[in-house]
Amino acid sequence: MKFEKIPCRYIIALMIFTSSCASFMMRTNLNVNLVAMVPVSNSTYSETQTTLDWTPYQRANVLSSHLWGDILACLIGGPIAERWGARYVVFFGILVSAVLTMATPAAAKHSYISMLVVRFILGFFTGFINPGCHVLLSRWAVATDKGKFSGALMGGSIGIFIAWSICGQLIEPFGWEWGFYFFGIVSFPLIGLLWFLVYDSPEKHPYISEKEKQYLTDNIQVQRKKQSIPYRHILTSIPFWSLAIINFGSGWGIFFVITAAPNYIANALGFNIASTGLLSALTYLAKSTFAIMFGSVGDFLLQRKLVSLNMLRKSSTFISHVIPGLGLIGMAYPGMQPAYYIALITGVMAMNGSVTLTTAVNGHDLTRNFAGTVNGIVFAMMTVAGIITPYVTAFFTKDDETSAALWQPVFYTGGSVFMATGLQFLFLGSTKTQYWNDITKEKDAEHQEKN
């Protein structure tokens, strides 16, 4: 059996997309469900259904608890996937996450602490999926396909769109519990597809044509021999830290929208649960659509040699970070009509879709051999931002979550972080493969002599 019409690398890209999609469906369904689980006084949620009496800070703890597990998995997931195979990492990450997602309602009803524990473990297993997908990308994507493959990583945005669109529709007739059950159930078919369609490299794929295998091995230079991870060189690399910092800024903007947008739309703007889910989801539909578009345009420009790789990365940073930062600051304008707010935040996320040409792929510019490790660390930096943002929101809005005025400093802070982290990348970021990508004892000694 051979996939003669559909190249295996594009099937891998599709599975990266669906894996990212499933991962973020299970990560973010809570953000809309929580509006119904812990309603505020002016909520339109039915009083006949089970609700929980959690404070704003307890809600912030629940929202961020999975991110603590996420950080740990990001730091170890890349090295594990590089050494033992990304296929198993992604497969078991989704399998365990699906089971835990279905167990979440029982944990929430049992106790606040049980909910924190389940969300932490869920975050740990979903945290393996992103570095695993990055390792697959490094083994299957030629240079001129990086934009398309990084677009596949934006499947997470589609996952958020699906989760938020469906949660609101499930909650009102069936209760918030089905906002968890549904996404655990639908993840199981993907688990089967992963097992039969995803392989760690072209050399290990049983169905790939010899022509495609030769094309990939000729154009992807990955060290097949196991190497020790050069942590010292990575952690003293300015381009690496520039990438980590811009990812922190991207994470601040992304997780602000994930954690705060449903709350703001429901409580400050006064929309009901179903509308909150749909309107919040619209932002991620815009991001995923533009991400795919930006990725394809970037590949076209590189293939035709119309721009240099460095110029493409830096100009895309202005679109992905500086413009969205200005947009977030604009949302703080007092008296803004709800329709304008929805349009503006949708535009912000659409522009942020150009991360397919910046933060999502720059780690692969710096290194192919350790792409999983590097992207795991920088994704952990994004996650740190995600942990902080719910507390920043709770700090400013704790007195009255329905007051638009109290939300203004939340928008100012997010916009400033977005812009500052993007601007530093223009000066400190790099697209050159770093010397530590293929470090040996001899090269290490030579590099130390030069420095």
SULKATA-V517410 format. One record per pair of residues at least 6 apart in sequence whose C-alpha atoms are under 7 Angstrom apart, sorted by the first residue. I is the first residue (numbers start at 1). GAP is how many residues later the second one is. D is the distance in whole Angstrom. If there is no record, write none. Layout:
BEGIN
I,GAP,D + I,GAP,D
END
This chain:
BEGIN
1,206,6 + 2,205,5 + 2,206,6 + 2,207,6 + 3,204,7 + 3,205,7 + 8,200,6 + 9,131,6 + 12,186,6 + 13,136,6 + 13,139,6 + 14,138,7 + 15,179,7 + 16,117,6 + 16,136,6 + 16,137,6 + 17,135,4 + 17,136,6 + 17,137,7 + 17,138,5 + 18,137,6 + 20,133,6 + 20,135,5 + 20,136,5 + 21,134,4 + 21,135,4 + 21,136,7 + 21,137,6 + 21,138,4 + 22,137,6 + 22,165,6 + 23,71,7 + 23,103,6 + 23,133,7 + 24,132,5 + 24,135,5 + 24,136,6 + 25,134,5 + 25,135,5 + 25,138,5 + 25,158,7 + 26,75,6 + 26,157,6 + 28,132,6 + 29,134,5 + 29,135,6 + 29,138,7 + 29,150,7 + 29,151,7 + 31,227,7 + 31,228,6 + 31,231,7 + 32,132,6 + 32,135,7 + 32,230,6 + 32,245,6 + 33,134,7 + 33,143,6 + 33,146,6 + 35,228,7 + 36,9,6 + 36,140,6 + 37,14,5 + 37,15,6 + 37,139,7 + 38,13,6 + 38,14,5 + 38,15,6 + 38,16,6 + 44,228,6 + 45,228,7 + 49,126,7 + 56,338,6 + 56,342,7 + 57,337,6 + 60,330,5 + 60,331,6 + 60,334,7 + 62,54,6 + 64,322,7 + 64,323,5 + 65,51,6 + 65,54,6 + 65,55,5 + 66,53,5 + 66,54,4 + 66,55,7 + 66,56,6 + 66,57,4 + 67,56,6 + 67,316,6 + 67,320,6 + 68,52,6 + 69,51,5 + 69,52,6 + 69,54,5 + 69,55,4 + 70,53,5 + 70,54,5 + 70,56,7 + 70,57,4 + 71,309,5 + 71,312,6 + 72,52,7 + 73,51,5 + 73,52,7 + 73,54,5 + 73,55,5 + 74,53,6 + 74,54,6 + 74,57,6 + 74,302,4 + 74,303,6 + 74,305,7 + 74,306,6 + 75,301,5 + 75,302,5 + 75,305,7 + 77,51,5 + 77,54,6 + 77,55,7 + 77,299,7 + 78,53,5 + 78,54,6 + 78,294,4 + 78,295,4 + 78,298,6 + 79,293,7 + 79,294,5 + 81,8,6 + 81,51,6 + 81,54,7 + 82,53,7 + 82,290,7 + 85,115,6 + 86,46,5 + 86,47,7 + 86,49,6 + 86,50,6 + 86,114,6 + 87,111,6 + 87,112,6 + 87,113,6 + 89,39,6 + 89,40,7 + 89,43,6 + 90,38,7 + 90,39,5 + 90,42,6 + 91,100,6 + 91,103,6 + 91,104,7 + 93,32,5 + 93,33,6 + 93,35,6 + 93,36,6 + 94,32,7 + 94,97,7 + 95,96,6 + 96,29,7 + 97,25,5 + 97,28,6 + 97,29,6 + 98,86,4 + 98,89,6 + 99,85,6 + 100,18,7 + 100,22,6 + 101,79,6 + 101,80,7 + 101,83,5 + 102,78,6 + 102,79,5 + 102,82,5 + 104,11,7 + 104,14,7 + 104,76,7 + 105,72,6 + 107,7,5 + 107,8,5 + 107,11,7 + 108,6,7 + 108,7,5 + 131,241,5 + 131,244,6 + 131,245,5 + 132,240,7 + 134,237,7 + 134,238,5 + 135,236,6 + 135,237,5 + 136,64,6 + 137,12,7 + 138,226,7 + 138,230,6 + 138,233,7 + 139,62,6 + 140,61,7 + 141,8,7 + 142,74,7 + 142,77,6 + 142,78,6 + 144,155,6 + 144,158,7 + 144,159,6 + 145,154,6 + 147,148,4 + 147,149,6 + 147,151,6 + 147,152,6 + 147,209,6 + 147,210,6 + 148,144,7 + 148,147,5 + 148,148,6 + 150,206,5 + 150,210,6 + 150,211,6 + 151,140,6 + 151,141,5 + 151,144,6 + 151,205,6 + 154,134,6 + 154,137,7 + 157,127,5 + 157,128,7 + 157,130,7 + 157,131,5 + 158,126,6 + 158,127,6 + 158,130,6 + 160,121,7 + 160,124,6 + 161,120,4 + 161,121,7 + 161,123,5 + 161,124,6 + 164,113,5 + 164,114,6 + 164,116,7 + 164,117,5 + 165,112,5 + 165,113,5 + 165,116,6 + 167,12,5 + 167,110,7 + 168,105,5 + 168,106,4 + 168,109,5 + 169,105,5 + 170,8,6 + 170,9,6 + 171,7,7 + 171,8,6 + 199,6,6 + 202,11,6 + 203,10,7 + 222,146,6 + 222,147,6 + 223,146,6 + 230,206,7 + 233,203,6 + 234,6,7 + 238,190,7 + 239,189,6 + 239,190,5 + 239,191,5 + 242,183,6 + 242,186,6 + 242,187,5 + 243,116,7 + 243,186,7 + 244,134,5 + 244,137,6 + 245,176,6 + 246,175,5 + 246,176,6 + 246,179,7 + 247,112,6 + 247,131,6 + 247,132,7 + 247,134,6 + 247,135,5 + 248,133,5 + 248,134,4 + 248,137,6 + 249,168,6 + 249,169,5 + 249,172,5 + 250,132,7 + 250,168,6 + 251,131,4 + 251,132,6 + 251,134,6 + 251,135,6 + 252,130,7 + 252,133,5 + 252,134,6 + 252,137,7 + 252,162,7 + 253,161,6 + 253,165,6 + 255,131,5 + 255,134,7 + 256,133,6 + 259,131,6 + 261,19,6 + 262,14,6 + 262,15,7 + 262,18,6 + 265,6,6 + 265,11,6 + 266,6,6 + 266,7,7 + 266,10,6 + 267,134,6 + 267,135,5 + 268,133,6 + 268,134,4 + 268,135,6 + 268,136,6 + 269,69,6 + 282,64,7 + 283,62,7 + 283,63,4 + 283,66,6 + 284,65,7 + 286,60,6 + 286,63,7 + 286,64,5 + 287,62,5 + 287,63,4 + 287,65,7 + 287,66,5 + 288,65,6 + 290,60,6 + 290,63,5 + 291,62,4 + 291,63,5 + 291,65,6 + 294,60,6 + 294,62,7 + 295,61,6 + 295,62,6 + 298,59,7 + 301,6,6 + 309,122,7 + 310,121,6 + 313,44,6 + 313,45,5 + 314,112,6 + 316,38,6 + 316,41,6 + 316,42,6 + 317,41,6 + 317,105,6 + 318,104,7 + 319,32,6 + 319,33,7 + 319,35,7 + 320,31,5 + 320,32,4 + 320,33,7 + 320,34,5 + 320,35,6 + 321,31,6 + 321,97,5 + 321,98,6 + 321,101,5 + 322,96,7 + 322,97,5 + 322,100,6 + 324,24,5 + 324,27,6 + 324,28,7 + 325,90,4 + 325,91,6 + 325,93,5 + 325,94,5 + 326,89,6 + 327,17,7 + 327,21,6 + 328,83,5 + 328,84,7 + 328,86,7 + 328,87,5 + 329,82,5 + 329,83,5 + 329,86,5 + 331,10,6 + 331,80,6 + 332,76,5 + 332,79,6 + 332,80,7 + 334,71,7 + 362,69,7 + 363,8,6 + 363,11,6 + 363,12,6 + 364,7,6 + 365,66,5 + 365,67,6 + 365,68,6 + 366,65,6 + 366,66,6 + 366,67,4 + 366,68,5 + 367,66,6 + 367,67,6 + 367,70,5 + 368,69,7 + 369,68,6 + 370,67,7 + 393,17,6 + 396,10,6 + 396,11,7 + 396,14,7 + 397,9,5 + 397,10,6
END
